[in-house]
């Protein structure tokens, strides 16, 4: 018999061994790119109300599983992880944890969707959350490993068109902020990304996303490597770059205005950004090990673009979302 309830300071000591069990498995079983917060950092995040944790206790009050979610950095309720100590009890434990989660977020879910990237072992929970009304989008993770693969060679031979007349490339400047909001909002408004991050549906929401990118909320922003495509001096495309852990570069957003699509300009922007990254590696010995990004599994155009530049498909996962409650 299980009892799911919000983690409080009264149970911090009991919870530590379960959290450490998760940390030991986060990279290998849940595809975490970086190690999660240590236990002290995790508790500090709870105390600051940055995250919330629901814990599954057995009949002896021993913590056997937990669920973490946050509402701190988006207009969605972001469900981060569902973990059980015993893999064989993951589905049963997840049902209990999700029931409690849906109960405590009932009012909030009238205003915010729930998004849940089901990384690693969490794929096995598809049938569990589908019954709760969650919808799914397939996400592909692509990586460009800077050493030990053929990616650099492929990049050097990439098919890239010549920059057409009246276009030019430059690096990020804060003067382009509002242009970036407009371009990205137009690019993502009708995309599947907007299903699980509804901020893309409005200018205000997109402004929040861009702000968090350039203000280092998600990761350290790389303005020199963020490419801006200009047409007759006006910004019409953006390729954002940031870095985590000092060694992993991520491409969070690439967008270009519709009337400039279909000309190979996205490839030009990305190559320009990657050239800056490679200069950091080759000239200044910056220890960047990879560049990564994500796209929908059925977005063949984007997949071709990244593969042309040397990216390789690594793994995919279901990005699930729960629409607004009635």
LOKOL-308592 format. One record per residue: x, y, z of N, C-alpha, C in turn. Coordinates in pm, whole numbers, plus 50000, padded with zeros to 5 digits. Atoms other than C-alpha are relative to their C-alpha. Last residue first. Layout:
BEGIN
(rec (X; Y; Z); (X; Y; Z); (X; Y; Z))
...
This chain:
BEGIN
(rec (50128; 49929; 50014); (48822; 52190; 48181); (49958; 50062; 50133))
(rec (50113; 50066; 49937); (49189; 52100; 48220); (49873; 50084; 49981))
(rec (50063; 49934; 49887); (49433; 52247; 47970); (49881; 49920; 50053))
(rec (50068; 49873; 50027); (49608; 52002; 47742); (49933; 50056; 50125))
(rec (50138; 50013; 49956); (49845; 51738; 47883); (49931; 50133; 49976))
(rec (50061; 49879; 49944); (50178; 51713; 47705); (49854; 49971; 50032))
(rec (50144; 50007; 49975); (50417; 51438; 47609); (49951; 50131; 50059))
(rec (50030; 49877; 49927); (50754; 51459; 47440); (49849; 50002; 50020))
(rec (50130; 49936; 50014); (50817; 51097; 47346); (49995; 50128; 50085))
(rec (50085; 50018; 49883); (51186; 51011; 47312); (49864; 50065; 49975))
(rec (50124; 49922; 50002); (51445; 50973; 47042); (49919; 49970; 50125))
(rec (50115; 50076; 49947); (51808; 50867; 47037); (49877; 50088; 49988))
(rec (49955; 50072; 49881); (52143; 50966; 46884); (49887; 49914; 50058))
(rec (50112; 50030; 49912); (52082; 51083; 46529); (50048; 49914; 50116))
(rec (50047; 50138; 50004); (52409; 51209; 46386); (49883; 49982; 50095))
(rec (50069; 50049; 49881); (52499; 51569; 46305); (49955; 49856; 49979))
(rec (49921; 50095; 49922); (52753; 51622; 46027); (49937; 49952; 50129))
(rec (49893; 49931; 49929); (52625; 51939; 45859); (50080; 49908; 50092))
(rec (49913; 49942; 50101); (52416; 51750; 45601); (50121; 50068; 50064))
(rec (49912; 50109; 50047); (52274; 51549; 45891); (50098; 50051; 49895))
(rec (49899; 50030; 49898); (52143; 51869; 46049); (50096; 49890; 49954))
(rec (49915; 49883; 49977); (51965; 51992; 45736); (50112; 49966; 50097))
(rec (49904; 49992; 50112); (51834; 51646; 45647); (50097; 50115; 50019))
(rec (49906; 50110; 49985); (51677; 51611; 45992); (50105; 50002; 49889))
(rec (49904; 49964; 49895); (51523; 51956; 45963); (50103; 49890; 50019))
(rec (49920; 49888; 50050); (51360; 51870; 45629); (50107; 50040; 50102))
(rec (49894; 50049; 50089); (51247; 51529; 45753); (50090; 50111; 49948))
(rec (49961; 49878; 50071); (51051; 51670; 46045); (50120; 49966; 49911))
(rec (50054; 50002; 50136); (50894; 51335; 46141); (50031; 50128; 49922))
(rec (49956; 50119; 50071); (51110; 51272; 46448); (49948; 49995; 49856))
(rec (50102; 50103; 50004); (51058; 51629; 46564); (50047; 49881; 49915))
(rec (50104; 49967; 50097); (51376; 51821; 46629); (49898; 49889; 50002))
(rec (50114; 50092; 50012); (51644; 51832; 46895); (49909; 50049; 49889))
(rec (50127; 49934; 50024); (51991; 51985; 46919); (49890; 49895; 49996))
(rec (50119; 50083; 50015); (52347; 51901; 47010); (49875; 50084; 49977))
(rec (50108; 49907; 50028); (52699; 52035; 46975); (49875; 49915; 49983))
(rec (50110; 50029; 50093); (52969; 51826; 47135); (49913; 50122; 49978))
(rec (50003; 50139; 50044); (53295; 51805; 47327); (49891; 49970; 49899))
(rec (50137; 50033; 50039); (53380; 52172; 47375); (49998; 49860; 49939))
(rec (50029; 50144; 49998); (53711; 52199; 47559); (49854; 49964; 49971))
(rec (50117; 50011; 49913); (53807; 52554; 47446); (49951; 49854; 49996))
(rec (50002; 50126; 49922); (54151; 52510; 47291); (49886; 49994; 50101))
(rec (49986; 49965; 49859); (54168; 52877; 47179); (49991; 49880; 50094))
(rec (49908; 49889; 49976); (54234; 52830; 46810); (50026; 50025; 50148))
(rec (49872; 50019; 50069); (54085; 52489; 46732); (50102; 50109; 50033))
(rec (49934; 50128; 49972); (53800; 52474; 46982); (50142; 49997; 49946))
(rec (49975; 50005; 49856); (53696; 52839; 46982); (50075; 49873; 50038))
(rec (49887; 49909; 49977); (53734; 52845; 46605); (50037; 50002; 50147))
(rec (49877; 50072; 50036); (53514; 52536; 46588); (50124; 50089; 50016))
(rec (49971; 50101; 49897); (53239; 52717; 46778); (50132; 49929; 49970))
(rec (49955; 49926; 49882); (53254; 53017; 46544); (50038; 49903; 50111))
(rec (49864; 49954; 50030); (53236; 52787; 46241); (50059; 50077; 50119))
(rec (49909; 50111; 49968); (52933; 52623; 46405); (50145; 50037; 49969))
(rec (49992; 50017; 49854); (52743; 52951; 46410); (50102; 49893; 50037))
(rec (49933; 49881; 49948); (52820; 53023; 46043); (50017; 49989; 50151))
(rec (49858; 50018; 50029); (52727; 52667; 45951); (50080; 50118; 50054))
(rec (49945; 50101; 49909); (52395; 52709; 46129); (50149; 49981; 49977))
(rec (49996; 49947; 49864); (52316; 53033; 45950); (50066; 49903; 50096))
(rec (49896; 49897; 49994); (52412; 52896; 45608); (50014; 50055; 50142))
(rec (49871; 50070; 50001); (52203; 52583; 45664); (50116; 50099; 50010))
(rec (49986; 50057; 49865); (51905; 52799; 45759); (50133; 49926; 50012))
(rec (49945; 49899; 49911); (51960; 52999; 45439); (50015; 49950; 50144))
(rec (49878; 50051; 49938); (51920; 52702; 45205); (50060; 50094; 50102))
(rec (49884; 49952; 50074); (51673; 52895; 44988); (50132; 49948; 50056))
(rec (49985; 50074; 50124); (51349; 52723; 45092); (50118; 50044; 49915))
(rec (49975; 50144; 49987); (51262; 52982; 45356); (50016; 49937; 49862))
(rec (49857; 50023; 50028); (51300; 53358; 45311); (50036; 49851; 50013))
(rec (49970; 49961; 50138); (50927; 53434; 45276); (50147; 49979; 49962))
(rec (50053; 50091; 50102); (50856; 53229; 45588); (50043; 50037; 49859))
(rec (50130; 49955; 50048); (51079; 53423; 45825); (49959; 49921; 49876))
(rec (49981; 49909; 50115); (51364; 53217; 45965); (49862; 50038; 49947))
(rec (50122; 49953; 50066); (51398; 53032; 46292); (50031; 50097; 49890))
(rec (49962; 49951; 50133); (51657; 52820; 46472); (49870; 50040; 49931))
(rec (50098; 49949; 50096); (51616; 52771; 46846); (50068; 50037; 49869))
(rec (50138; 50002; 49949); (51784; 52587; 47134); (49895; 50041; 49898))
(rec (50069; 49909; 50092); (52109; 52487; 46961); (49853; 50003; 50043))
(rec (50135; 50036; 50042); (52313; 52335; 47243); (49944; 50106; 49907))
(rec (50072; 49893; 50068); (52686; 52343; 47309); (49864; 49947; 49955))
(rec (50106; 50048; 50088); (52823; 52096; 47563); (49922; 50118; 49944))
(rec (49949; 50085; 50108); (53163; 52172; 47720); (49893; 49954; 49901))
(rec (49875; 49955; 50058); (53138; 52444; 47986); (50048; 49920; 49880))
(rec (49888; 50074; 49945); (52874; 52252; 48176); (50135; 50038; 49941))
(rec (50020; 50050; 49864); (52608; 52391; 47949); (50124; 49924; 50044))
(rec (49908; 50104; 49956); (52651; 52608; 47639); (49971; 49962; 50145))
(rec (49961; 49985; 49861); (52423; 52830; 47432); (50085; 49880; 50042))
(rec (49906; 50097; 49944); (52359; 52892; 47064); (50020; 50029; 50148))
(rec (49951; 49977; 49864); (52076; 53066; 46879); (50093; 49887; 50045))
(rec (49952; 50131; 49956); (52035; 53058; 46499); (50066; 50019; 50137))
(rec (49916; 50010; 49881); (51827; 53356; 46389); (50036; 49854; 50026))
(rec (49972; 50136; 49955); (51660; 53468; 46066); (50096; 50000; 50117))
(rec (50107; 50089; 50045); (51498; 53775; 45908); (50022; 49856; 50045))
(rec (49991; 50140; 49956); (51693; 54063; 46062); (49881; 49916; 49954))
(rec (50100; 50033; 49897); (51677; 54382; 45850); (50009; 49853; 50039))
(rec (49971; 49939; 49871); (51983; 54522; 45666); (49903; 49967; 50111))
(rec (50004; 49855; 50019); (51858; 54445; 45316); (50011; 50071; 50135))
(rec (50039; 49979; 50140); (51807; 54090; 45440); (49975; 50149; 49982))
(rec (50058; 49872; 50039); (51996; 54011; 45757); (49964; 49999; 49852))
(rec (50006; 49983; 50145); (52061; 53667; 45903); (49928; 50130; 49969))
(rec (50116; 49920; 50041); (52164; 53668; 46269); (50009; 50020; 49849))
(rec (50000; 49934; 50131); (52397; 53398; 46397); (49869; 50075; 49976))
(rec (50140; 49988; 50041); (52447; 53312; 46764); (49993; 50084; 49872))
(rec (50034; 50114; 50086); (52810; 53205; 46801); (49854; 50001; 49956))
(rec (49910; 50001; 50117); (52933; 53542; 46932); (49964; 49889; 49903))
(rec (50038; 49899; 50100); (52623; 53573; 47156); (50090; 49999; 49876))
(rec (49880; 49976; 50081); (52684; 53241; 47334); (49967; 50102; 49891))
(rec (50024; 49954; 50136); (52426; 53222; 47615); (50132; 50029; 49930))
(rec (49921; 49880; 50030); (52512; 53022; 47925); (49985; 50035; 49852))
(rec (49859; 50038; 50011); (52224; 52782; 47996); (50077; 50129; 49969))
(rec (49997; 50141; 50038); (51849; 52795; 48058); (50142; 49945; 49998))
(rec (50087; 50075; 49908); (51847; 53123; 48254); (50006; 49850; 49969))
(rec (49932; 50115; 49937); (52154; 53270; 48081); (49912; 49922; 50098))
(rec (49964; 49962; 49863); (51994; 53612; 48008); (50053; 49880; 50080))
(rec (49891; 49902; 50005); (51995; 53556; 47629); (50044; 50045; 50139))
(rec (49883; 50047; 50073); (51796; 53233; 47649); (50115; 50099; 50013))
(rec (49935; 50103; 49918); (51560; 53342; 47927); (50121; 49939; 49929))
(rec (49937; 49938; 49883); (51480; 53662; 47741); (50076; 49898; 50081))
(rec (49876; 49938; 50046); (51417; 53472; 47418); (50075; 50065; 50116))
(rec (49905; 50105; 50041); (51164; 53247; 47592); (50134; 50061; 49960))
(rec (49951; 50065; 49878); (50991; 53537; 47771); (50104; 49893; 49967))
(rec (49906; 49905; 49939); (50963; 53733; 47446); (50060; 49941; 50128))
(rec (49874; 50017; 50073); (50806; 53424; 47292); (50105; 50096; 50054))
(rec (49941; 50128; 49961); (50539; 53433; 47563); (50133; 49976; 49932))
(rec (49954; 49987; 49862); (50470; 53803; 47513); (50068; 49871; 50046))
(rec (49878; 49921; 50001); (50456; 53762; 47134); (50056; 50011; 50142))
(rec (50018; 49857; 49981); (50205; 53482; 47171); (50134; 50072; 49995))
(rec (50123; 49954; 50065); (50166; 53124; 47055); (49977; 50150; 50015))
(rec (49975; 49970; 50141); (50529; 53033; 47130); (49877; 50058; 49930))
(rec (49944; 49865; 50009); (50453; 53062; 47502); (50023; 50040; 49856))
(rec (50094; 49905; 50061); (50229; 52757; 47456); (50051; 50144; 49997))
(rec (49951; 49873; 49946); (50523; 52523; 47523); (49917; 50110; 49937))
(rec (49954; 50023; 49864); (50388; 52168; 47486); (50073; 50120; 50060))
(rec (50095; 50086; 49929); (50166; 52230; 47184); (50043; 49978; 50144))
(rec (50100; 49916; 49935); (50375; 52528; 47072); (49894; 49917; 50073))
(rec (49940; 49943; 49879); (50666; 52295; 47001); (49897; 50082; 50078))
(rec (50034; 50088; 49888); (50435; 52110; 46759); (50062; 50050; 50130))
(rec (49920; 50122; 49991); (50468; 52409; 46529); (49954; 49912; 50116))
(rec (50082; 50114; 50042); (50200; 52664; 46443); (50076; 49868; 50007))
(rec (50140; 49984; 49959); (50348; 52958; 46637); (49914; 49878; 49967))
(rec (50041; 50106; 49910); (50707; 52837; 46597); (49852; 50003; 50040))
(rec (49948; 50131; 50039); (50840; 53031; 46298); (49940; 49886; 50082))
(rec (50057; 50039; 50129); (50621; 53340; 46345); (50041; 49857; 49963))
(rec (50143; 50022; 49979); (50712; 53359; 46714); (49931; 49956; 49872))
(rec (50018; 50129; 49932); (51079; 53308; 46632); (49852; 49971; 50023))
(rec (49964; 50110; 50090); (51085; 53588; 46375); (49973; 49865; 50065))
(rec (50093; 50006; 50113); (50893; 53841; 46589); (50028; 49880; 49910))
(rec (50132; 50038; 49948); (51086; 53771; 46909); (49902; 49982; 49885))
(rec (49993; 50144; 49970); (51415; 53782; 46719); (49867; 49950; 50052))
(rec (50007; 50069; 50129); (51323; 54122; 46573); (50002; 49849; 50022))
(rec (50141; 50000; 50041); (51249; 54242; 46927); (49982; 49935; 49863))
(rec (50088; 50078; 49911); (51595; 54133; 47045); (49856; 49995; 49949))
(rec (50083; 50088; 50082); (51800; 54253; 46746); (49894; 49926; 50082))
(rec (50087; 49918; 50085); (51944; 54557; 46926); (49906; 49914; 49916))
(rec (50128; 49976; 49933); (52072; 54314; 47190); (49905; 50087; 49917))
(rec (49991; 49876; 49926); (52340; 54205; 46944); (49863; 50024; 50063))
(rec (50106; 49944; 49916); (52389; 53859; 46802); (50040; 50134; 50061))
(rec (50018; 50065; 49870); (52644; 53795; 46530); (49891; 50072; 50079))
(rec (49931; 49932; 49892); (52626; 53892; 46163); (49975; 49923; 50129))
(rec (50003; 50064; 49870); (52533; 53734; 45834); (50077; 50084; 50101))
(rec (49871; 50006; 49930); (52446; 53912; 45512); (49980; 49935; 50136))
(rec (49997; 50065; 49870); (52172; 53899; 45250); (50140; 50015; 50060))
(rec (50088; 49928; 49907); (52115; 54147; 44966); (49989; 49934; 50137))
(rec (49986; 49855; 49994); (52278; 53908; 44716); (49893; 50060; 50089))
(rec (50051; 49918; 50111); (52249; 53541; 44797); (50024; 50150; 50021))
(rec (50091; 49901; 49944); (52481; 53364; 45043); (49951; 50092; 49888))
(rec (49937; 49870; 49981); (52635; 53081; 44843); (49897; 50099; 50051))
(rec (50012; 49907; 50112); (52464; 52748; 44893); (50075; 50129; 50033))
(rec (50047; 49870; 49953); (52594; 52495; 45144); (49998; 50096; 49882))
(rec (50057; 49927; 50112); (52638; 52123; 45075); (49939; 50130; 50053))
(rec (50145; 49974; 50000); (52854; 52000; 45358); (49958; 50082; 49879))
(rec (50050; 50028; 50135); (53203; 51873; 45275); (49851; 50032; 49985))
(rec (49913; 49933; 50097); (53380; 52026; 45576); (49953; 49981; 49857))
(rec (50023; 49856; 49994); (53087; 51927; 45797); (50082; 50073; 49894))
(rec (50127; 49978; 50068); (53114; 51564; 45687); (49970; 50150; 49994))
(rec (49976; 50023; 50143); (53482; 51569; 45784); (49873; 50024; 49920))
(rec (49927; 49884; 50050); (53401; 51727; 46121); (50028; 49987; 49850))
(rec (50085; 49881; 50013); (53131; 51466; 46182); (50073; 50120; 49944))
(rec (49981; 49944; 50134); (53347; 51162; 46108); (49927; 50132; 49981))
(rec (50101; 50042; 50097); (53374; 51074; 46478); (50034; 50063; 49864))
(rec (50022; 50144; 50005); (53639; 51075; 46751); (49891; 49952; 49907))
(rec (49883; 50087; 50008); (53625; 51443; 46842); (49955; 49855; 49984))
(rec (49888; 49927; 50060); (53374; 51726; 46795); (50127; 49917; 49987))
(rec (49887; 50020; 49911); (53071; 51507; 46847); (50124; 50060; 49936))
(rec (49880; 49982; 50079); (52776; 51654; 46658); (50115; 49989; 50098))
(rec (49875; 49955; 49940); (52466; 51523; 46825); (50108; 50013; 49893))
(rec (49889; 50011; 50094); (52101; 51483; 46725); (50125; 50059; 50065))
(rec (49881; 49931; 49951); (51813; 51412; 46965); (50114; 49974; 49901))
(rec (49872; 50062; 50033); (51486; 51320; 46794); (50113; 50087; 50055))
(rec (49887; 49909; 50005); (51150; 51414; 46950); (50128; 49921; 49974))
(rec (49870; 50067; 50002); (50822; 51230; 46887); (50113; 50101; 49982))
(rec (49925; 49957; 50118); (50515; 51429; 46991); (50135; 49931; 50007))
(rec (49858; 50027; 50019); (50261; 51281; 47234); (50053; 50059; 49869))
(rec (49973; 50015; 50143); (49924; 51356; 47394); (50152; 49992; 49981))
(rec (49881; 49940; 50057); (49838; 51303; 47762); (50007; 49971; 49850))
(rec (50031; 49895; 50097); (49477; 51220; 47849); (50120; 50069; 49940))
(rec (50032; 49878; 49927); (49527; 51022; 48169); (49973; 50117; 49907))
(rec (50132; 50018; 49938); (49508; 50690; 47986); (49955; 50124; 50077))
(rec (50098; 49987; 50109); (49799; 50808; 47772); (49858; 49988; 50055))
(rec (50043; 49861; 50008); (49991; 50859; 48097); (49904; 50024; 49885))
(rec (50054; 49948; 49874); (50005; 50491; 48184); (49948; 50141; 49982))
(rec (50137; 50051; 49985); (50044; 50361; 47828); (49934; 50054; 50127))
(rec (50090; 49945; 50102); (50343; 50588; 47769); (49857; 49953; 50022))
(rec (50120; 49946; 49936); (50509; 50497; 48101); (49899; 50055; 49900))
(rec (50088; 50111; 49963); (50769; 50265; 47945); (49869; 50048; 50062))
(rec (50080; 50038; 50117); (50922; 50568; 47775); (49899; 49891; 50036))
(rec (50135; 49946; 49985); (51028; 50676; 48125); (49913; 49974; 49877))
(rec (50093; 50101; 49949); (51324; 50441; 48102); (49856; 50050; 50008))
(rec (49949; 50128; 49953); (51511; 50696; 47890); (49891; 49902; 50040))
(rec (49866; 50044; 50035); (51352; 51038; 47863); (50032; 49863; 50057))
(rec (49992; 50135; 49943); (50980; 51104; 47873); (50132; 49935; 49960))
(rec (49909; 50074; 50088); (50983; 51482; 47824); (50031; 49864; 50060))
(rec (49923; 50106; 49936); (50675; 51594; 48021); (50087; 49930; 49897))
(rec (49910; 50059; 50099); (50467; 51904; 47953); (50096; 49905; 50072))
(rec (49890; 50077; 49942); (50160; 51996; 48155); (50087; 49950; 49886))
(rec (49989; 50138; 50043); (49934; 52272; 48021); (50111; 49933; 50080))
(rec (49873; 50043; 50056); (49871; 52583; 48226); (49992; 49855; 49955))
(rec (49930; 49888; 50063); (49559; 52783; 48313); (50128; 49958; 49928))
(rec (50100; 49926; 50077); (49304; 52518; 48411); (50064; 50115; 49923))
(rec (50010; 50058; 50134); (49601; 52304; 48510); (49885; 50057; 49918))
(rec (49897; 49942; 50085); (49669; 52535; 48805); (49988; 49951; 49856))
(rec (50038; 49862; 50032); (49339; 52439; 48966); (50099; 50063; 49903))
(rec (50130; 49994; 50068); (49407; 52065; 48947); (49962; 50143; 49959))
(rec (49988; 49898; 50105); (49778; 52082; 49029); (49866; 50027; 49930))
(rec (49947; 49876; 49941); (49754; 51904; 49367); (50012; 50111; 49895))
(rec (50086; 49946; 49894); (49519; 51636; 49229); (50052; 50135; 50049))
(rec (50117; 49942; 50064); (49702; 51577; 48903); (49905; 50062; 50102))
(rec (49959; 49883; 50077); (50028; 51528; 49094); (49879; 50069; 49936))
(rec (49979; 49893; 49904); (49864; 51290; 49343); (50037; 50130; 49928))
(rec (50132; 49971; 49942); (49727; 51073; 49064); (50012; 50115; 50100))
(rec (50072; 49914; 50094); (50062; 51102; 48884); (49861; 50036; 50053))
(rec (49940; 49868; 50000); (50249; 50967; 49186); (49924; 50097; 49909))
(rec (50027; 49937; 49871); (50015; 50672; 49232); (50053; 50144; 50002))
(rec (50144; 49976; 49991); (50020; 50580; 48863); (49963; 50072; 50128))
(rec (50032; 49881; 50080); (50396; 50626; 48850); (49851; 50032; 50006))
(rec (49963; 49882; 49924); (50443; 50378; 49134); (49964; 50129; 49928))
(rec (50093; 49989; 49886); (50248; 50110; 48951); (50029; 50126; 50081))
(rec (50133; 49967; 50050); (50438; 50173; 48630); (49900; 50017; 50112))
(rec (50007; 49867; 50057); (50779; 50194; 48796); (49859; 50036; 49953))
(rec (50116; 49930; 49945); (50734; 49895; 49026); (49979; 50137; 49938))
(rec (50119; 50081; 50022); (50961; 49660; 48832); (49873; 50067; 50051))
(rec (50046; 49984; 50138); (51225; 49930; 48814); (49869; 49925; 49975))
(rec (50013; 50131; 50063); (51253; 49929; 49196); (49942; 50019; 49860))
(rec (49882; 50075; 49962); (51378; 50264; 49331); (50003; 49864; 49930))
(rec (50027; 50097; 49894); (51112; 50450; 49139); (50126; 49919; 50028))
(rec (49898; 50101; 49968); (51162; 50767; 48938); (49951; 49910; 50110))
(rec (50070; 50097; 49915); (50931; 51010; 48761); (50097; 49885; 50021))
(rec (49955; 50139; 49983); (51122; 51310; 48630); (49899; 49923; 50083))
(rec (49860; 50026; 50030); (51085; 51669; 48509); (50040; 49853; 50004))
(rec (49977; 50122; 49925); (50713; 51748; 48483); (50139; 49948; 49962))
(rec (49899; 50088; 50057); (50706; 52106; 48360); (50025; 49882; 50093))
(rec (49954; 50078; 49885); (50383; 52287; 48438); (50096; 49896; 49944))
(rec (50047; 50139; 49988); (50359; 52528; 48148); (50043; 49944; 50135))
(rec (50144; 49992; 49982); (50386; 52906; 48128); (49938; 49862; 50005))
(rec (50078; 49995; 50123); (50756; 52874; 48184); (49853; 50014; 50032))
(rec (49933; 49937; 50113); (51042; 52904; 48432); (49921; 49997; 49869))
(rec (49921; 49879; 49976); (50908; 52844; 48783); (50050; 50069; 49874))
(rec (50076; 49898; 50074); (50621; 52603; 48731); (50080; 50129; 49995))
(rec (49974; 49859; 49974); (50821; 52298; 48832); (49905; 50086; 49919))
(rec (50054; 49909; 50101); (50779; 51924; 48864); (50030; 50144; 50040))
(rec (49958; 49860; 49985); (50950; 51634; 49038); (49936; 50082; 49889))
(rec (50031; 49923; 50120); (50801; 51287; 49092); (50039; 50144; 50027))
(rec (50032; 49857; 49991); (50921; 51038; 49350); (49977; 50058; 49862))
(rec (50005; 49935; 50130); (50959; 50670; 49432); (49970; 50148; 50017))
(rec (49972; 50098; 50106); (51017; 50423; 49714); (49998; 50062; 49860))
(rec (50019; 49944; 50135); (51037; 50646; 50023); (50043; 49901; 49892))
(rec (49875; 49995; 50073); (51009; 50429; 50338); (49975; 50057; 49861))
(rec (49955; 49862; 50015); (50708; 50512; 50553); (50140; 50011; 49938))
(rec (49904; 49977; 49890); (50665; 50147; 50654); (50058; 50141; 49995))
(rec (50072; 50010; 49873); (50348; 50114; 50444); (50089; 50022; 50122))
(rec (50065; 50129; 49979); (50537; 50245; 50142); (49935; 49997; 50137))
(rec (49958; 50072; 49880); (50600; 50613; 50068); (49929; 49865; 50007))
(rec (50081; 50119; 49979); (50578; 50772; 49721); (50057; 49922; 50119))
(rec (49930; 50123; 49964); (50723; 51122; 49717); (49899; 49889; 50027))
(rec (50098; 50090; 49940); (50595; 51433; 49540); (50068; 49866; 50022))
(rec (49974; 50143; 50004); (50859; 51698; 49475); (49890; 49924; 50072))
(rec (50083; 50069; 49902); (50819; 52064; 49389); (50019; 49850; 49981))
(rec (50054; 50129; 50039); (51076; 52280; 49213); (49912; 49947; 50113))
(rec (49968; 50012; 50142); (51187; 52643; 49227); (49947; 49868; 49943))
(rec (50122; 50020; 50078); (51006; 52691; 49558); (50026; 50002; 49850))
(rec (50020; 49874; 50073); (51323; 52830; 49721); (49875; 49994; 49912))
(rec (50022; 49895; 49901); (51310; 52546; 49977); (49974; 50136; 49935))
(rec (50133; 50019; 49941); (51268; 52295; 49695); (49969; 50115; 50096))
(rec (50096; 49966; 50106); (51569; 52433; 49504); (49857; 49984; 50049))
(rec (50002; 49855; 50010); (51771; 52426; 49828); (49900; 50046; 49894))
(rec (50079; 49950; 49888); (51673; 52063; 49877); (49991; 50152; 49999))
(rec (50139; 50038; 50024); (51802; 51973; 49531); (49910; 50056; 50110))
(rec (50052; 49906; 50099); (52125; 52167; 49587); (49853; 49973; 49969))
(rec (50011; 49870; 49936); (52189; 51971; 49907); (49941; 50103; 49905))
(rec (50116; 50003; 49911); (52113; 51642; 49733); (49979; 50136; 50069))
(rec (49974; 50086; 49885); (52345; 51712; 49442); (49885; 50016; 50098))
(rec (49957; 49932; 49879); (52179; 51864; 49139); (50039; 49899; 50107))
(rec (50098; 49914; 49932); (52146; 51633; 48841); (50065; 50072; 50120))
(rec (50046; 50056; 49873); (52447; 51506; 48645); (49901; 50096; 50066))
(rec (49911; 49966; 49890); (52459; 51645; 48294); (49946; 49935; 50128))
(rec (49874; 49957; 50060); (52310; 51524; 47968); (50104; 50030; 50106))
(rec (49965; 49865; 49958); (52039; 51323; 48144); (50135; 50037; 49940))
(rec (49942; 49916; 50106); (51958; 51018; 47931); (50021; 50146; 50043))
(rec (50095; 49894; 50034); (51726; 50863; 48193); (50056; 50100; 49899))
(rec (50135; 50052; 50023); (51894; 50525; 48241); (49899; 50105; 49956))
(rec (50003; 50128; 50071); (52267; 50596; 48214); (49859; 49954; 49964))
(rec (49934; 49992; 50131); (52271; 50966; 48298); (49982; 49871; 49921))
(rec (50054; 49891; 50082); (52014; 50971; 48580); (50060; 50002; 49859))
(rec (50058; 50057; 50121); (52095; 50628; 48728); (49958; 50106; 49897))
(rec (49910; 50102; 50053); (52331; 50726; 49010); (49950; 49945; 49866))
(rec (49880; 49934; 50054); (52135; 51046; 49067); (50095; 49900; 49936))
(rec (50033; 49933; 50126); (51812; 50846; 49106); (50124; 50063; 49936))
(rec (50025; 50109; 50094); (51962; 50618; 49372); (49966; 50057; 49862))
(rec (49869; 50043; 50047); (52098; 50931; 49541); (49988; 49883; 49904))
(rec (49952; 49900; 50094); (51742; 51066; 49558); (50137; 49960; 49945))
(rec (50076; 50015; 50124); (51620; 50743; 49715); (50048; 50100; 49895))
(rec (49950; 50120; 50068); (51899; 50751; 49974); (49926; 49976; 49869))
(rec (49867; 49985; 50060); (51821; 51114; 50063); (50046; 49877; 49923))
(rec (50005; 49994; 50145); (51446; 51080; 50115); (50138; 49991; 49935))
(rec (50046; 50128; 50054); (51450; 50965; 50476); (50016; 49994; 49849))
(rec (49898; 50101; 49967); (51660; 51267; 50577); (49963; 49863; 49943))
(rec (49878; 49983; 50079); (51436; 51514; 50393); (50101; 49887; 50025))
(rec (49961; 50126; 50063); (51116; 51376; 50544); (50128; 50009; 49917))
(rec (50010; 50111; 49904); (51024; 51644; 50798); (50053; 49869; 49943))
(rec (49876; 50009; 49923); (51153; 51911; 50559); (49998; 49885; 50099))
(rec (49979; 49887; 49909); (50859; 51841; 50329); (50128; 49976; 50079))
(rec (49882; 50009; 49914); (50807; 51621; 50023); (50013; 50127; 50084))
(rec (49896; 49901; 50027); (50452; 51641; 49892); (50115; 49982; 50098))
(rec (50021; 49867; 49943); (50250; 51322; 49935); (50120; 50090; 49971))
(rec (49925; 49895; 50069); (50197; 50978; 49785); (49969; 50134; 50061))
(rec (50055; 49871; 49962); (50093; 50689; 50010); (50086; 50107; 49935))
(rec (49918; 49881; 50012); (50147; 50333; 49895); (49924; 50126; 50041))
(rec (50085; 49881; 50000); (50000; 50000; 50000); (50089; 50124; 50000))
